[in-house]
Amino acid sequence: MPESVRFSTLNPHFVQLYLHIPFCHRICPYCSFYKHTPGNTDMRAFIRAIGDEAEFYAEKFPSRKINTLYLGGGTPSMLSRTLLGELHAKLSERFDLSELKEFTFEANPATFDLKKAQFFAELGISRISLGIQSFDNSVLKTLGREHSREDAQQTVPILREAGISEVNIDLMFSIPGQSLDSWRDTLESAIALQPDHISAYNLTYEEDTEFIKKYTTGEYVDDPDENAKFFHLAHQLLTEAGFDHYETSNYAKTGAKSTHNKSYWQGDEYLGLGPSAVSTIHDTRWKNVPDTATYIRQISSVGHAQTEIENLTAEDFRIERIALMLRTTEGLPVSVFTEPEIKRVHIIVSEGLAIITDGNFILTPKGSLLVDSIVEHIL
């Protein structure tokens, strides 16, 4: 029987907390996350709902302390300081944050200045993840982003001045119309800002987006060979600049790996608050209703917004860990595979797509480009 790889949490009293803030000033044509413009949403009612949902789970899991806290979206940074302060106060009242190791906050460069960044620091936010995506204004226009290259270049110095200890920059490649020269300039521009972490994502064409419509009609194409060129350029420039490539899309300076994201890959328990947020506690996974108005009403009536609930088996966890941990440079023990899977693992190794070292199966840079198909082949 393969080795169990269910949860890696050393202390079961800790949980990772994620809050989904679905609001955006404009909707990016490539993004598949649940999001919308504020419209007629009662923002204070939304914040109250988050607080009430937090109270529901704090009572349901009273022994849990929060290990990491992550506010994503959407665009959390578009919330006013007043609303952010109220939200933080509600979380602090309902959860034990005394041993919080990392507090990450996603921010759009067009939504904050020095004064607001200083407020982020006052709230205890230790890590800002900047959704820059590109330093090429024409590429930013294609992506529907509301900031410019100049806006992006000002953000990291502002955050440093405000006292934020860690800064991540999100970048994206293989965007329609993007050249390798443009990608090189974006990478070099990001490196010059001296962030602690850079995430470099290959654009994927997701359902229910404007991009998928253009991909379906053939206006946009997805070329694996071109993707590989962009990936290898990023890997070369970022590792030469001193960033450690520790997951397919993630590079970090020493001591700056994302604790929250690593917890997902390793199988830690996590609690998601807000519309569309997902949670996994014990052997149960659930998703919140992906509709803000319905979310607020459901929280008000029953205290939670669960809409999809499933019980996970040990085999479910094993397969999930394989899919996620193979994206990391740590890989995972060969002992987690069944005998038929091990035969396929050795074929992958023979093709130069992976290595086995100290009993761990780890993908090579070449294999990292094919991680999804490799997982599918093995399983």
C-alpha positions as CSV (number, residue, x, y, z in Angstrom):
1,M,0.0,0.0,0.0
2,P,1.3,3.5,-0.7
3,E,2.3,5.8,2.1
4,S,-0.5,8.1,3.5
5,V,0.0,11.7,2.5
6,R,-3.1,13.3,3.9
7,F,-2.2,16.2,6.1
8,S,1.2,17.6,6.9
9,T,0.1,19.8,9.8
10,L,2.3,19.2,12.8
11,N,-0.2,20.9,15.1
12,P,-3.8,20.1,14.3
13,H,-4.9,23.2,16.3
14,F,-3.7,25.5,13.6
15,V,-5.6,26.4,10.4
16,Q,-4.9,28.6,7.4
17,L,-7.6,31.3,6.9
18,Y,-8.5,32.7,3.5
19,L,-11.0,35.6,2.9
20,H,-12.4,36.2,-0.6
21,I,-13.1,39.8,-1.4
22,P,-14.9,39.7,-4.8
23,F,-15.0,43.3,-5.7
24,C,-13.1,44.9,-8.7
25,H,-13.3,48.3,-10.3
26,R,-13.3,46.5,-13.7
27,I,-13.4,42.9,-14.7
28,C,-10.2,41.5,-16.3
29,P,-11.0,39.4,-19.5
30,Y,-8.7,36.5,-18.5
31,C,-9.8,36.1,-14.8
32,S,-12.0,33.2,-13.8
33,F,-12.2,33.9,-10.1
34,Y,-15.6,34.9,-8.7
35,K,-15.6,38.7,-8.9
36,H,-17.8,41.7,-9.8
37,T,-17.9,45.5,-9.5
38,P,-19.4,46.7,-6.2
39,G,-22.6,47.9,-8.0
40,N,-25.4,48.2,-5.4
41,T,-23.7,45.9,-2.8
42,D,-24.1,47.1,0.7
43,M,-20.5,47.0,1.7
44,R,-21.1,47.2,5.4
45,A,-23.5,44.4,5.2
46,F,-20.8,42.4,3.4
47,I,-18.3,43.1,6.1
48,R,-20.9,42.1,8.8
49,A,-21.5,38.9,6.9
50,I,-17.8,38.0,6.9
51,G,-17.7,38.7,10.7
52,D,-20.8,36.6,11.3
53,E,-19.4,33.7,9.2
54,A,-16.1,34.0,11.2
55,E,-18.1,33.8,14.4
56,F,-19.9,30.7,13.1
57,Y,-16.7,28.8,12.5
58,A,-14.9,30.1,15.5
59,E,-17.7,28.5,17.6
60,K,-17.6,25.3,15.5
61,F,-13.8,24.9,15.7
62,P,-13.0,26.6,19.1
63,S,-9.5,25.1,19.5
64,R,-8.2,26.4,16.1
65,K,-5.6,29.1,16.0
66,I,-4.9,30.9,12.8
67,N,-1.5,30.1,11.3
68,T,-1.7,32.2,8.2
69,L,-4.2,34.8,7.0
70,Y,-4.7,35.6,3.3
71,L,-7.0,38.2,1.8
72,G,-7.5,37.6,-1.9
73,G,-10.0,38.4,-4.6
74,G,-11.1,40.3,-6.5
75,T,-9.2,43.3,-5.3
76,P,-9.1,43.5,-1.5
77,S,-7.0,46.8,-1.7
78,M,-10.0,48.7,-3.2
79,L,-11.8,48.5,0.2
80,S,-11.6,51.7,2.1
81,R,-9.5,52.0,5.2
82,T,-12.7,52.2,7.3
83,L,-14.0,48.9,5.9
84,L,-10.6,47.2,6.2
85,G,-10.3,48.3,9.8
86,E,-13.8,47.0,10.6
87,L,-13.0,43.7,8.9
88,H,-9.7,43.3,10.8
89,A,-11.4,44.1,14.1
90,K,-14.1,41.4,13.5
91,L,-11.5,38.8,12.6
92,S,-9.4,39.7,15.7
93,E,-12.5,39.4,17.9
94,R,-13.5,36.0,16.6
95,F,-10.2,34.2,16.0
96,D,-6.9,33.7,17.9
97,L,-4.4,35.6,15.8
98,S,-1.7,35.6,18.5
99,E,0.5,33.1,16.7
100,L,-0.1,34.4,13.2
101,K,3.0,33.6,11.0
102,E,2.0,35.4,7.8
103,F,-0.6,38.0,6.8
104,T,-0.9,38.3,3.0
105,F,-2.9,40.9,1.2
106,E,-3.5,41.1,-2.5
107,A,-3.3,44.6,-3.9
108,N,-3.7,46.3,-7.3
109,P,-1.1,49.0,-8.0
110,A,-3.9,51.5,-8.9
111,T,-5.7,51.2,-5.6
112,F,-3.4,52.5,-2.9
113,D,-1.0,55.3,-2.0
114,L,1.6,55.7,0.8
115,K,-1.0,56.6,3.4
116,K,-3.1,53.6,2.6
117,A,0.0,51.3,2.5
118,Q,0.9,52.6,6.0
119,F,-2.5,51.6,7.1
120,F,-1.9,48.1,5.7
121,A,1.2,47.9,7.9
122,E,-0.7,49.2,11.0
123,L,-3.2,46.3,10.5
124,G,-0.3,43.9,10.8
125,I,-0.2,42.9,7.1
126,S,3.3,41.4,6.6
127,R,3.1,40.4,3.0
128,I,1.7,42.3,0.0
129,S,1.0,40.4,-3.3
130,L,1.0,42.9,-6.2
131,G,-1.1,42.0,-9.2
132,I,1.2,43.7,-11.7
133,Q,1.2,41.0,-14.4
134,S,3.3,43.1,-16.9
135,F,5.3,46.3,-17.2
136,D,4.3,46.7,-20.9
137,N,1.5,49.1,-21.3
138,S,0.2,47.5,-24.4
139,V,0.1,44.1,-22.7
140,L,-1.6,45.7,-19.7
141,K,-4.3,47.0,-22.1
142,T,-4.8,43.5,-23.5
143,L,-5.3,42.2,-19.9
144,G,-7.7,45.0,-19.1
145,R,-5.6,46.2,-16.2
146,E,-6.3,49.6,-14.8
147,H,-2.7,50.5,-13.8
148,S,0.2,51.5,-16.0
149,R,3.9,50.6,-16.1
150,E,4.6,53.8,-14.2
151,D,2.0,53.0,-11.5
152,A,3.6,49.5,-11.1
153,Q,7.1,50.9,-10.7
154,Q,6.0,53.1,-7.8
155,T,4.4,50.4,-5.8
156,V,7.3,48.5,-4.2
157,P,9.1,51.7,-3.0
158,I,5.8,52.9,-1.5
159,L,5.3,49.5,0.3
160,R,8.9,49.6,1.6
161,E,8.5,53.1,2.9
162,A,5.3,52.0,4.6
163,G,7.1,49.2,6.4
164,I,5.7,46.1,4.7
165,S,8.3,43.4,5.3
166,E,7.6,41.2,2.3
167,V,6.5,42.0,-1.3
168,N,5.5,39.6,-4.0
169,I,5.0,40.6,-7.6
170,D,2.6,38.5,-9.8
171,L,3.6,38.3,-13.5
172,M,2.0,36.6,-16.4
173,F,3.4,35.2,-19.7
174,S,2.1,33.9,-23.0
175,I,-0.4,36.8,-23.2
176,P,-1.8,37.4,-26.7
177,G,0.5,39.9,-28.5
178,Q,3.3,39.6,-25.9
179,S,6.8,39.1,-27.3
180,L,9.8,37.5,-25.6
181,D,11.5,40.9,-25.6
182,S,8.5,42.4,-23.8
183,W,8.6,39.5,-21.3
184,R,12.3,40.0,-20.7
185,D,11.7,43.7,-20.0
186,T,8.9,42.8,-17.6
187,L,11.1,40.3,-15.7
188,E,14.0,42.8,-15.6
189,S,11.7,45.6,-14.4
190,A,10.3,43.4,-11.6
191,I,13.8,42.2,-10.5
192,A,15.0,45.9,-10.5
193,L,12.4,46.7,-7.8
194,Q,14.0,44.1,-5.5
195,P,10.8,42.3,-4.3
196,D,11.1,39.3,-2.0
197,H,9.1,37.0,-4.2
198,I,8.0,36.8,-7.8
199,S,5.2,34.6,-9.2
200,A,5.4,33.9,-12.9
201,Y,2.2,32.3,-14.3
202,N,1.5,30.9,-17.7
203,L,-1.8,32.4,-18.9
204,T,-4.5,29.7,-19.0
205,Y,-7.7,30.0,-20.9
206,E,-10.5,29.6,-18.3
207,E,-14.2,29.0,-18.7
208,D,-16.5,31.9,-18.4
209,T,-14.0,34.5,-19.5
210,E,-13.7,36.8,-22.5
211,F,-10.3,35.2,-23.4
212,I,-11.8,31.7,-23.7
213,K,-14.2,33.0,-26.3
214,K,-11.4,34.4,-28.4
215,Y,-9.4,31.2,-27.9
216,T,-12.4,29.1,-29.0
217,T,-12.8,31.1,-32.2
218,G,-9.1,30.9,-33.0
219,E,-8.3,34.6,-32.4
220,Y,-6.0,33.6,-29.5
221,V,-3.8,30.5,-29.6
222,D,-2.1,28.4,-26.9
223,D,1.3,27.1,-28.2
224,P,3.2,24.8,-25.8
225,D,6.5,25.4,-27.5
226,E,6.1,29.2,-27.2
227,N,5.0,28.8,-23.5
228,A,8.3,26.8,-22.9
229,K,10.4,29.7,-24.3
230,F,8.7,32.2,-21.9
231,F,9.0,29.8,-19.0
232,H,12.7,29.1,-19.5
233,L,13.5,32.8,-19.9
234,A,11.8,33.5,-16.6
235,H,13.6,30.6,-14.9
236,Q,17.0,31.8,-16.2
237,L,16.6,35.5,-15.3
238,L,15.0,34.9,-11.9
239,T,17.4,32.2,-10.7
240,E,20.4,34.3,-11.9
241,A,19.0,37.2,-9.8
242,G,19.1,35.0,-6.7
243,F,15.5,33.8,-6.5
244,D,14.9,30.2,-5.5
245,H,12.5,28.3,-7.8
246,Y,10.5,26.3,-5.3
247,E,7.2,25.7,-7.2
248,T,6.4,25.7,-10.9
249,S,5.3,29.3,-10.9
250,N,6.9,30.7,-7.7
251,Y,10.4,32.1,-7.0
252,A,11.5,33.5,-3.6
253,K,14.5,35.1,-2.0
254,T,15.9,33.4,1.1
255,G,13.2,33.2,3.8
256,A,10.4,34.6,1.6
257,K,8.6,31.5,0.4
258,S,4.8,31.9,0.8
259,T,3.9,30.0,4.0
260,H,0.2,30.2,3.1
261,N,0.5,28.7,-0.3
262,K,2.9,26.0,0.9
263,S,0.3,25.0,3.4
264,Y,-2.2,24.2,0.5
265,W,0.4,22.2,-1.4
266,Q,1.3,20.2,1.7
267,G,-2.2,19.4,2.7
268,D,-2.8,21.6,5.7
269,E,-6.4,22.4,6.8
270,Y,-7.8,25.7,5.6
271,L,-10.9,27.8,6.2
272,G,-12.3,30.0,3.5
273,L,-14.7,32.9,4.3
274,G,-16.6,35.0,1.7
275,P,-18.5,34.2,-1.5
276,S,-17.0,31.2,-3.5
277,A,-14.4,30.5,-0.8
278,V,-13.4,26.9,-0.3
279,S,-12.6,25.1,3.0
280,T,-11.1,21.8,3.9
281,I,-11.3,20.7,7.6
282,H,-10.9,17.1,8.8
283,D,-12.1,15.0,5.9
284,T,-14.7,17.5,4.6
285,R,-14.4,20.1,1.8
286,W,-17.0,22.7,1.1
287,K,-17.5,25.7,-1.1
288,N,-19.4,28.9,-0.4
289,V,-22.1,30.1,-2.7
290,P,-20.5,32.1,-5.5
291,D,-23.0,35.0,-5.3
292,T,-22.4,38.0,-3.0
293,A,-26.1,38.9,-2.4
294,T,-27.0,35.3,-1.7
295,Y,-24.0,34.9,0.5
296,I,-25.0,37.8,2.7
297,R,-28.6,36.5,3.0
298,Q,-27.5,33.0,3.8
299,I,-25.0,34.1,6.5
300,S,-27.8,36.2,8.0
301,S,-30.2,33.3,8.1
302,V,-28.1,30.2,9.0
303,G,-24.6,31.6,9.8
304,H,-22.8,29.9,6.9
305,A,-22.9,29.9,3.1
306,Q,-22.0,26.3,2.2
307,T,-23.3,25.1,-1.1
308,E,-21.1,22.2,-2.2
309,I,-20.0,19.7,0.4
310,E,-18.0,16.5,-0.1
311,N,-16.3,13.9,2.1
312,L,-12.8,13.2,1.1
313,T,-11.2,9.7,1.3
314,A,-7.6,8.9,2.0
315,E,-7.2,8.2,-1.7
316,D,-8.6,11.6,-2.6
317,F,-6.0,13.2,-0.4
318,R,-3.2,11.1,-1.8
319,I,-4.1,12.0,-5.4
320,E,-4.4,15.7,-4.6
321,R,-1.0,15.7,-2.8
322,I,0.7,14.1,-5.8
323,A,-0.8,16.7,-8.1
324,L,0.2,19.6,-5.9
325,M,3.6,18.5,-4.5
326,L,4.9,17.5,-7.9
327,R,4.7,21.2,-8.7
328,T,7.3,21.9,-6.0
329,T,11.0,21.4,-6.1
330,E,10.7,19.2,-3.0
331,G,8.7,16.6,-4.9
332,L,7.3,13.8,-2.8
333,P,8.4,10.3,-1.6
334,V,8.3,7.5,-4.1
335,S,6.6,5.5,-1.4
336,V,3.3,7.4,-2.0
337,F,2.9,5.6,-5.4
338,T,1.2,2.3,-6.1
339,E,3.2,-0.4,-7.9
340,P,1.7,0.3,-11.3
341,E,2.3,4.1,-10.7
342,I,5.9,3.4,-9.8
343,K,6.5,1.8,-13.2
344,R,5.2,4.9,-14.9
345,V,7.3,7.0,-12.5
346,H,10.5,5.3,-13.8
347,I,9.4,5.9,-17.4
348,I,9.1,9.6,-16.6
349,V,12.6,9.5,-15.1
350,S,14.1,7.7,-18.1
351,E,12.7,10.5,-20.4
352,G,14.6,13.1,-18.4
353,L,11.5,14.7,-17.0
354,A,12.2,13.8,-13.4
355,I,14.8,12.5,-11.0
356,I,14.7,10.3,-7.9
357,T,17.0,11.6,-5.1
358,D,17.0,10.5,-1.5
359,G,13.8,8.6,-2.1
360,N,11.9,11.6,-3.5
361,F,10.5,11.9,-7.0
362,I,11.2,15.5,-8.3
363,L,10.4,16.9,-11.7
364,T,13.2,18.5,-13.7
365,P,12.7,22.0,-15.2
366,K,11.7,20.3,-18.4
367,G,9.3,18.2,-16.5
368,S,7.8,21.2,-14.7
369,L,6.5,22.5,-18.0
370,L,4.5,19.2,-18.4
371,V,3.5,18.7,-14.7
372,D,-0.3,18.4,-15.4
373,S,0.2,15.8,-18.2
374,I,2.8,13.9,-16.1
375,V,0.4,13.7,-13.2
376,E,-2.4,12.5,-15.5
377,H,0.0,9.9,-17.0
378,I,1.1,8.5,-13.6
379,L,-2.4,8.4,-12.1
